Each structure stands twice: as C-alpha cells, then as structure tokens.
Amino acid sequence: MSEHQTRRAVRRTAAAVAVALSLSLAAAPAAVAAPTAPAATAAPGSARAGHGEPARGTLLSVTPLLGKTPGELRELLSANGVDASAVRHGVTAHRLLYATVTPDGKPTTASALLVLPDGGGTRLAAVSETHGTTAYRGYVPSTGESFSALAALLYASGGRAAVAPDYLGLGSGPGTHPYVDTRSSVSASLDALRAARDAAARHGRRLTGEVYVTGFSQGGQVAMALGRELARGADRSFRPRALAPVAGPYDIGGVELPAMFDGRIDGGSAVFYLTYFLVAQNRLHPLYDDPREVFRAPYADRVEELFDNDHRDEEIAGLLPGTVEELLTDEWYERLKRPTGTLAEVIRLNDGVCAWKPRVPVRLHTSRGDRDVPAANARSCAEELAGRGVRAEVIDHGDTDHFGTYTAAIVHNARWFARLDRD
C-alpha cells in the first residue's frame, strides 16, 4: 500500500471510530418493525410499486441506535476534529430500512440513518446528507463507520431532521452498489426522505417538506442531482431550501476524468475511483466482456471480486497499483483519455448535474489543495449555473485536502442553515 493509500485508510478509520463505537454500543437489540403499506395506500407524493410490492419510500423497519446530550455530542464532535459551537440540541439516531428500486426499476430495499433533535419543536425541516465514495458496505452512515454519520448528528443538533442514505447495495441493502449511477443514487436518496417522513411521524415529529441538500464527494454530485429532482417536483411533499454540496465531481468528463491522467488527482486515489467506476458501470452497461481487456495482470483477475462491496476500502487499496499506468492496458488508457461509444454515453448519463436553474441559495464547497476532486469541478458547476442566471458562491477552504474540506464545510453549513432557518 502506498503512503497516500495508507494515510487514506487510516484517515477513514480514525474519522469513523468514535461515531462507530457510539452507534454500536447504543444499538437496540432488535428492530422496531414498521407496518408495510401496500402500494394502494401510499402517501401523497410517494411513488407507487406494482404487483403488490410496497410503494417506493415505504418504511419497513426502524432500529434505535443512540441518544446524545448536547454535552456528549460536543465531546464527540471535538474528538473528531469538528468545531462543536453550532450544537444546540441533543439528538437521537435511528437506522431505517425502506423500499426503493434498482437501476432498472425493480423493487429492492435500502437503509439510511435518521437523526432527530431532542428539541426544535414538532415541525422540522430536513437535511439530506449524501455520503462520499466507499466500496465497503459497512462504511456507511447507518453503521456509524462514515464521517457522514457525524455530519448528520451535527446538522440534527441544530433543530432539523438529518437523513443520510446508504445508497443501493451498501449498508443493509442487497446486491452491489451501482457506483456513480446518478439516477439510482438520487432515487434511493429521495425514497430515504419519504421513509424518514414516516419514521419522524412515529416519534411525534412532522417534516415540513423543506430540505437542505448537501453531501460530500460522490455525495456532492448526488446532492446537486437530488436538488434538481426536488425542484422539478419529483415528490410534491419535498422542496429544496438550499444547496450546499461539498467537493463533488460535478464535471466527470471535463474535469474529474482528465485530472486522473494529468496529475491533479493523486495516483492511488485515481486508481481506486477509476477501477470502482469501471467495474460498477460494466454491471449496468456493456463496457467490456473480460476484465483483461481493461486491466493489466495481476489486477484483471481480482478487480471484480474486490469491488463486491464486501471488501474494506483499505484492503482493496492494498491490492491495487499506485498509478493508472500500472492499472490499465494501453488500449484502455487511451480510451479513457478520449472516451467514445458506450463509455462516452455512460459519462454523459452521469454528468450534467449542474445543468439546471436552482431557485434557492447555492454554495459549493471546495479547496485548492484537494487531490481527489479538484477545485475545477466546483468552478465548472458555478459556470454552468451562471449560464442559467444563477450565482453560486464557491467557498474555497484553502490548502487542505479532500477530507479537510469536508470537516470545514459541515461546520460552515450548520451555521448557514441556522441563518437560513431564521429568514
């Protein structure tokens, strides 16, 4: 494992450990079952399923995880390097299991983390917090082994309901994760909001329908796409209040992919993201018939097994090379530098998340020191929005890395959301 990959794995583990311990030690011994509503009784705005399947967003079970007083939460945040001055309330966290759909529209289930404030009244706005890249199903918000869980605790402590979906194929959901399949990540995130609405009602809270939309890295891209769908009226029960994504790869074809070949993205990170993307997308689209067409030996014989979502990120990183040149065959090295055919179409399908006109405030978090998602992504998104008459504020957190951007951004967002609450 390269020095960077080692730092990446250690950073992930260190950031998650305090949250993970809190969640696992406080977890209830059994889930609290929620009645499964048939499609015919779906709530207004919910998507309906056919053939007697539960409607999309139907809440299937709720598992209580933890409760934190304001003082305990401040201690937890501080221990993970997060400014805790925005904490106003204690919180309770719950794992949700809910009905949703696969990329081809078939019924499936997914999990999410719901965090409710102990105060803040009975009517609550929501924060949708969509997490960054992980190839391991256990490194997700509902398990606590994701910094996204900590972000959700912080956002909820300000008096909102925080909803952090695990996405398809991660957490308690079956199958494999369709990495960077924007459409299914958005549908799972929207269905998580629907399930959270019902779970909150069981705790005597009502979601107002206002949603502060944020997320990190992969989740930053998902957040922009989710905001677009909410603005289009995908569910009339929800509407965006503000957009505040963090370090998202908003421009895959124009920025993120080229940066993997020109040195702007660290070699180990580029290898991890690119391998995950190709393996996951090939399950959805015919990119290759045999991994040996794309990957050099010995990696061709291991990549599909490594990215089955049962292997930990640090284990995967240790079994991959440190550079894209070592990973790819000559043909695919050139093909990825100049995509055509199905590959170009896959990129097109998952790009363009900033090609719309938000009617709510937009802040795009980035940093010039980010070697995972270059700041040019945020600038590209801001330019796309500006072309539609929208001024998005780009917040540069300076010469910090990808994860440092996230740590700074969630504190900034918590304070900004509080100001918007008062408007």
Phi, psi and omega per residue, in radians:
M1 nan 2.302 3.140
S2 -1.190 2.882 3.120
E3 -1.033 -0.720 3.137
H4 -1.134 -0.756 -3.130
Q5 -1.120 -0.663 3.099
T6 -1.102 -0.797 3.125
R7 -1.069 -0.700 -3.134
R8 -1.070 -0.801 -3.125
A9 -1.160 -0.767 3.138
V10 -1.129 -0.715 3.135
R11 -1.049 -0.781 3.128
R12 -1.061 -0.811 -3.097
T13 -1.144 -0.790 -3.117
A14 -1.103 -0.673 -3.125
A15 -1.202 -0.522 -3.030
A16 -1.610 -0.373 -2.866
V17 -1.112 -0.748 -3.099
A18 -1.138 -0.699 3.124
V19 -1.171 -0.773 -3.102
A20 -1.059 -0.760 3.130
L21 -1.087 -0.725 -3.134
S22 -1.097 -0.757 -3.101
L23 -1.205 -0.814 -3.037
S24 -1.202 -0.636 -3.110
L25 -1.245 -0.456 -3.085
A26 -1.750 -0.010 -3.057
A27 -1.093 2.461 3.088
A28 -1.237 2.683 -3.108
P29 -1.191 -0.373 -3.118
A30 -2.624 2.692 3.117
A31 -1.265 2.632 3.016
V32 -1.632 1.928 -3.029
A33 -1.206 2.425 3.033
A34 -1.891 2.381 3.139
P35 -0.991 2.423 3.119
T36 -1.562 1.989 -3.098
A37 -1.450 2.345 3.043
P38 -1.206 2.813 -3.087
A39 -1.003 -0.572 -3.067
A40 -1.147 -0.317 -3.119
T41 -1.970 0.389 -3.132
A42 -1.073 2.573 3.137
A43 -1.204 2.726 3.105
P44 -0.970 2.358 3.136
G45 1.569 -0.251 3.122
S46 -1.362 2.542 3.048
A47 -1.317 2.526 -3.103
R48 -1.724 2.571 3.075
A49 -1.896 2.743 -3.132
G50 -1.778 3.073 3.022
H51 0.993 0.630 3.074
G52 1.329 0.074 3.105
E53 -1.268 2.636 3.072
P54 -1.112 2.589 3.136
A55 -1.075 2.619 3.025
R56 -0.965 2.359 -3.132
G57 1.505 -0.022 3.092
T58 -1.122 2.272 3.121
L59 -1.343 2.160 -3.100
L60 -1.778 -0.619 3.077
S61 -2.811 2.755 3.095
V62 -2.294 2.236 3.085
T63 -2.037 1.999 3.071
P64 -1.116 2.414 -3.089
L65 -2.010 -0.927 -3.077
L66 -2.757 2.874 2.953
G67 -2.329 2.404 3.136
K68 -2.297 2.283 2.979
T69 -1.282 2.879 3.091
P70 -0.975 -0.716 -3.137
G71 -1.143 -0.742 3.112
E72 -1.120 -0.670 -3.132
L73 -1.197 -0.713 3.084
R74 -1.055 -0.706 3.127
E75 -1.114 -0.741 3.140
L76 -1.130 -0.795 3.129
L77 -1.089 -0.802 -3.125
S78 -1.079 -0.666 3.129
A79 -1.123 -0.383 3.128
N80 -1.835 0.316 3.036
G81 1.323 0.426 -3.101
V82 -1.964 2.288 3.062
D83 -1.086 2.117 -3.031
A84 -1.740 0.222 -3.034
S85 -1.190 -0.312 -3.132
A86 -1.468 -0.083 -3.116
V87 -1.186 2.228 3.096
R88 -2.071 -0.549 -3.040
H89 -2.284 2.771 2.895
G90 -1.281 3.007 -3.060
V91 -2.463 2.785 2.936
T92 -2.237 2.481 -3.080
A93 -2.074 2.567 -3.075
H94 -2.474 2.510 3.001
R95 -1.676 2.238 3.136
L96 -1.871 2.469 2.927
L97 -2.043 2.302 -3.025
Y98 -2.544 2.868 3.125
A99 -1.484 2.419 3.053
T100 -2.651 -2.801 -3.098
V101 -2.337 2.709 3.078
T102 -1.348 3.022 3.087
P103 -1.001 -0.479 3.109
D104 -1.713 0.267 2.985
G105 1.517 0.141 3.135
K106 -1.468 2.611 -3.122
P107 -1.112 2.450 3.051
T108 -2.691 -3.016 3.097
T109 -2.262 2.772 3.084
A110 -2.575 2.913 -3.136
S111 -2.130 2.846 -3.125
A112 -2.743 2.828 3.019
L113 -1.777 2.282 3.010
L114 -2.041 2.199 3.083
V115 -2.084 2.206 -3.138
L116 -1.975 2.474 3.073
P117 -1.344 2.627 3.070
D118 -1.320 -0.355 3.075
G119 -2.132 -2.831 3.081
G120 1.659 0.078 3.097
G121 1.539 -3.089 -3.103
T122 -1.608 -0.367 3.121
R123 -1.779 2.142 -3.025
L124 -2.216 2.353 2.862
A125 -1.264 2.871 -3.130
A126 -2.035 2.659 2.935
V127 -2.022 2.162 3.005
S128 -1.654 2.013 -3.092
E129 -1.996 1.822 -3.070
T130 -1.754 2.273 -2.916
H131 -1.464 2.918 -3.133
G132 -1.487 -3.098 -3.042
T133 -1.056 2.269 2.877
T134 -2.589 2.498 3.087
A135 -1.752 -0.055 -3.104
Y136 -1.868 2.205 -3.043
R137 -1.107 -0.326 -3.138
G138 -1.503 -0.224 -3.111
Y139 -1.622 1.104 -3.051
V140 -2.365 2.904 -3.061
P141 -0.978 -0.747 -3.010
S142 -1.239 -0.233 3.044
T143 -1.660 -0.282 -3.062
G144 1.536 -0.193 -3.120
E145 -1.572 0.906 3.113
S146 -2.732 2.378 3.106
F147 -1.095 -0.356 3.089
S148 -1.042 -0.544 3.079
A149 -1.127 -0.701 3.117
L150 -1.149 -0.714 3.078
A151 -1.042 -0.733 -3.142
A152 -1.111 -0.692 3.097
L153 -1.085 -0.742 3.138
L154 -1.111 -0.840 -3.116
Y155 -1.087 -0.720 -3.135
A156 -1.174 -0.547 -3.111
S157 -1.152 -0.236 3.075
G158 -1.514 0.016 3.098
G159 1.774 0.485 3.106
R160 -2.213 2.868 2.998
A161 -1.574 2.120 3.135
A162 -1.754 2.254 -3.092
V163 -2.115 2.041 -3.103
A164 -2.123 1.707 -3.128
P165 -1.235 2.616 3.071
D166 -1.521 -0.245 -3.028
Y167 1.332 3.076 3.122
L168 -1.265 2.503 3.020
G169 1.293 0.068 3.089
L170 -2.152 2.910 -3.090
G171 1.111 -2.270 -3.114
S172 -1.600 0.066 -3.113
G173 -1.409 2.615 -3.133
P174 -1.404 2.920 3.028
G175 1.397 -2.847 3.123
T176 -1.927 2.778 -3.076
H177 -1.443 2.192 3.083
P178 -1.402 1.322 -3.005
Y179 -0.994 2.275 -3.123
V180 1.077 0.402 2.921
D181 -1.542 1.594 -2.961
T182 -1.009 -0.733 -3.058
R183 -1.051 -0.813 -3.100
S184 -1.306 -0.521 3.059
S185 -1.145 -0.651 3.096
V186 -1.203 -0.771 -3.124
S187 -1.113 -0.688 3.109
A188 -1.173 -0.621 -3.141
S189 -1.253 -0.673 3.081
L190 -1.155 -0.730 3.123
D191 -1.163 -0.521 3.057
A192 -1.119 -0.678 3.074
L193 -1.098 -0.713 3.116
R194 -1.088 -0.787 3.126
A195 -1.138 -0.672 -3.141
A196 -1.125 -0.623 3.094
R197 -1.017 -0.772 -3.134
D198 -1.260 -0.675 3.119
A199 -1.137 -0.704 3.107
A200 -1.095 -0.691 3.124
A201 -1.075 -0.607 3.107
R202 -1.168 -0.308 3.094
H203 -1.848 0.328 3.059
G204 1.321 0.359 3.141
R205 -2.074 2.572 3.128
R206 -2.083 2.231 3.063
L207 -1.396 2.264 -3.067
T208 -1.269 -0.363 -3.062
G209 1.799 -0.294 3.067
E210 -1.317 2.316 -3.085
V211 -2.241 2.091 2.936
Y212 -1.447 2.072 -2.992
V213 -1.827 2.067 3.127
T214 -2.535 3.001 3.131
G215 2.995 2.913 -3.018
F216 -2.138 2.363 3.018
S217 1.035 -2.091 3.031
Q218 -0.868 -0.707 -3.132
G219 -1.211 -0.398 3.036
G220 -1.172 -0.721 3.076
Q221 -1.131 -0.755 3.110
V222 -1.078 -0.684 -3.112
A223 -1.076 -0.769 3.124
M224 -1.101 -0.705 3.136
A225 -1.224 -0.653 3.093
L226 -1.142 -0.754 3.095
G227 -1.001 -0.715 3.116
R228 -1.070 -0.777 -3.113
E229 -1.180 -0.674 3.091
L230 -1.121 -0.708 3.132
A231 -1.154 -0.526 3.116
R232 -1.364 -0.117 3.131
G233 1.527 0.540 3.132
A234 -1.013 -0.544 3.013
D235 -2.530 2.024 -3.060
R236 -1.160 -0.201 3.117
S237 -1.334 -0.278 -3.064
F238 -2.239 2.569 3.084
R239 -2.578 2.511 -3.134
P240 -1.218 2.470 3.048
R241 -1.796 -0.613 3.104
A242 -2.867 2.742 3.089
L243 -2.082 2.229 -3.119
A244 -2.516 1.015 -3.126
P245 -1.247 2.751 -3.036
V246 -2.164 2.079 2.977
A247 0.874 0.870 -3.131
G248 -1.597 2.565 3.044
P249 -1.432 1.278 -3.028
Y250 -1.263 -0.380 -3.083
D251 -2.187 1.431 -3.068
I252 -1.147 -0.863 -3.063
G253 -1.269 -0.623 -3.044
G254 -1.600 -0.418 -3.070
V255 -2.235 -1.040 -2.940
E256 -1.108 -0.862 -3.128
L257 -1.142 -0.853 3.079
P258 -1.000 -0.605 -3.113
A259 -1.175 -0.351 3.079
M260 -1.274 -0.289 -3.089
F261 -1.916 -0.257 -3.083
D262 -1.893 0.131 3.033
G263 1.655 -0.109 3.128
R264 -1.229 -0.462 3.068
I265 -1.838 2.361 3.100
D266 -0.956 2.464 -3.059
G267 -1.011 -0.785 -3.139
G268 -1.114 -0.687 3.095
S269 -1.157 -0.750 -3.138
A270 -1.052 -0.734 3.131
V271 -1.082 -0.812 -3.110
F272 -1.082 -0.918 -3.100
Y273 -1.090 -0.776 -3.053
L274 -1.188 -0.737 3.119
T275 -1.115 -0.799 3.122
Y276 -1.027 -0.801 -3.124
F277 -1.061 -0.837 -3.082
L278 -1.171 -0.747 -3.138
V279 -1.146 -0.809 -3.108
A280 -1.162 -0.749 -3.113
Q281 -1.214 -0.531 3.114
N282 -1.156 -0.405 3.061
R283 -1.269 -0.319 -3.123
L284 -1.844 -0.549 -3.055
H285 -2.371 2.582 -3.088
P286 -1.378 1.373 3.109
L287 -1.410 -0.654 3.139
Y288 -2.660 2.749 3.085
D289 -1.629 -0.549 -3.068
D290 -2.424 2.278 -3.135
P291 -0.951 -0.432 -3.119
R292 -1.205 -0.282 3.028
E293 -1.179 -0.528 -2.968
V294 -1.845 -0.780 -2.977
F295 -1.893 2.503 3.081
R296 -1.304 2.800 2.975
A297 -1.251 2.535 0.050
P298 -1.582 0.101 -2.977
Y299 -1.241 -0.523 -3.108
A300 -1.020 -0.580 -3.081
D301 -1.445 -0.068 -3.067
R302 -2.171 -0.284 -2.954
V303 -1.118 -0.713 -3.073
E304 -1.205 -0.606 3.067
E305 -1.243 -0.708 -3.137
L306 -1.058 -0.656 -3.095
F307 -1.722 0.824 3.042
D308 -1.661 0.065 3.135
N309 1.256 0.184 3.026
D310 -1.865 -0.064 3.115
H311 -1.794 2.427 3.132
R312 -1.247 2.624 -3.086
D313 -0.988 -0.748 -3.098
E314 -1.183 -0.558 3.061
E315 -1.165 -0.773 3.132
I316 -1.070 -0.828 -3.107
A317 -1.018 -0.628 -3.141
G318 -1.242 -0.246 -3.117
L319 -1.910 0.165 3.082
L320 -2.033 2.780 -3.139
P321 -1.320 3.070 -3.102
G322 -1.618 -0.149 -3.117
T323 -2.406 2.716 3.107
V324 -1.136 -0.613 3.128
E325 -1.048 -0.658 3.124
E326 -1.301 -0.393 -3.056
L327 -1.470 -0.790 -2.904
L328 -1.738 2.611 2.965
T329 -1.180 2.806 -3.138
D330 -1.008 -0.724 -3.108
E331 -1.079 -0.809 -3.086
W332 -1.358 -0.442 3.019
Y333 -1.048 -0.808 3.130
E334 -1.257 -0.631 -3.133
R335 -1.125 -0.668 3.140
L336 -1.286 -0.445 3.057
K337 -1.299 -0.480 -3.134
R338 -2.403 1.303 -3.034
P339 -1.099 2.457 3.032
T340 -2.447 3.022 3.011
G341 1.031 -2.398 -3.075
T342 -1.086 -0.679 3.123
L343 -1.051 -0.805 3.118
A344 -1.095 -0.644 3.128
E345 -1.194 -0.685 3.084
V346 -1.050 -0.784 3.118
I347 -1.101 -0.763 3.132
R348 -1.055 -0.734 -3.130
L349 -1.063 -0.544 -3.042
N350 -1.841 0.085 3.094
D351 -1.772 -3.090 3.037
G352 1.364 0.355 -3.084
V353 -1.248 -0.236 3.104
C354 -1.771 0.099 -3.088
A355 -1.518 1.102 3.094
W356 -2.783 3.137 -3.048
K357 -2.108 1.567 3.071
P358 -1.101 2.548 3.085
R359 -1.973 0.430 3.094
V360 -2.284 2.859 3.133
P361 -1.063 2.500 -3.128
V362 -2.250 2.243 2.993
R363 -2.233 2.270 -3.119
L364 -1.952 2.009 -3.134
H365 -1.561 2.398 3.097
T366 -2.701 -3.082 2.985
S367 -2.709 2.510 -3.115
R368 -1.245 -0.239 3.111
G369 -1.622 0.061 -3.072
D370 -1.267 2.086 3.123
R371 -1.850 0.274 3.057
D372 -1.970 -0.811 3.093
V373 -2.278 1.669 -3.051
P374 -0.997 2.627 -3.111
A375 -1.057 -0.363 3.111
A376 -1.043 -0.424 3.051
N377 -1.065 -0.813 -3.131
A378 -1.160 -0.701 3.117
R379 -1.122 -0.713 3.102
S380 -1.071 -0.753 3.128
C381 -1.106 -0.783 -3.134
A382 -1.078 -0.679 3.113
E383 -1.164 -0.697 3.109
E384 -1.083 -0.746 3.124
L385 -1.187 -0.704 -3.140
A386 -1.075 -0.605 3.100
G387 -1.126 -0.267 3.097
R388 -1.902 0.239 3.056
G389 1.471 0.320 -3.114
V390 -1.968 2.205 3.079
R391 -1.652 1.937 3.078
A392 -1.766 2.268 3.107
E393 -1.403 2.143 3.075
V394 -1.657 2.086 -3.099
I395 -1.838 1.944 -3.134
D396 -1.665 2.039 -3.107
H397 -1.524 0.230 2.964
G398 1.587 -2.669 -3.031
D399 -1.539 0.928 3.093
T400 -1.939 2.939 -3.098
D401 -1.562 -3.031 -3.067
H402 -0.995 -0.880 -3.088
F403 -1.237 -0.599 3.088
G404 -1.088 -0.600 3.064
T405 -1.048 -0.755 -3.133
Y406 -1.115 -0.814 -3.116
T407 -1.012 -0.766 3.137
A408 -1.244 -0.669 -3.028
A409 -1.188 -0.658 -3.078
I410 -1.165 -0.577 3.078
V411 -1.190 -0.784 3.086
H412 -1.008 -0.812 -3.125
N413 -1.092 -0.756 -3.118
A414 -1.016 -0.717 3.133
R415 -1.252 -0.700 3.135
W416 -1.146 -0.763 3.113
F417 -1.037 -0.687 3.132
A418 -1.099 -0.702 3.096
R419 -1.148 -0.730 3.135
L420 -1.163 -0.563 3.081
D421 -0.981 -0.621 -3.049
R422 -1.452 -0.262 -3.109
D423 -1.281 nan nan
